[in-house]
Amino acid sequence: MSRTSKFIASVVATSKDDLPVLPFQRGAARKAMFDRLKTDAANQPMRKQA
């Protein structure tokens, strides 16, 4: 199998898998992550700063 054939076969195999999540589709997941980080930061005890 030539390099070109291997490349084309890998592209076709990848295209049959699930599509990657596009940036505009992950808005809810991103918001949930930031909300979780914010609540975690609020629950941390205050640390003394120099």
C-alpha positions, 0 to 999 in steps of 0.5 A, spaced: 500 500 500 502 506 497 503 512 502 498 516 498 493 510 499 494 509 506 493 517 507 486 516 503 484 510 507 486 514 514 482 520 512 476 516 510 476 512 516 477 518 520 471 521 517 466 515 519 468 516 526 464 521 530 465 528 528 469 533 533 466 538 537 466 545 534 467 551 538 460 554 537 457 547 539 461 546 546 458 553 549 454 549 554 460 544 556 464 550 557 459 554 561 459 548 566 466 548 566 467 555 568 461 555 573 464 549 576 471 552 577 468 558 580 464 554 585 470 550 587 474 557 588 469 560 592 469 553 597 477 554 598 479 557 604 482 563 604 490 563 604 494 568 607 498 572 602 505 575 603 
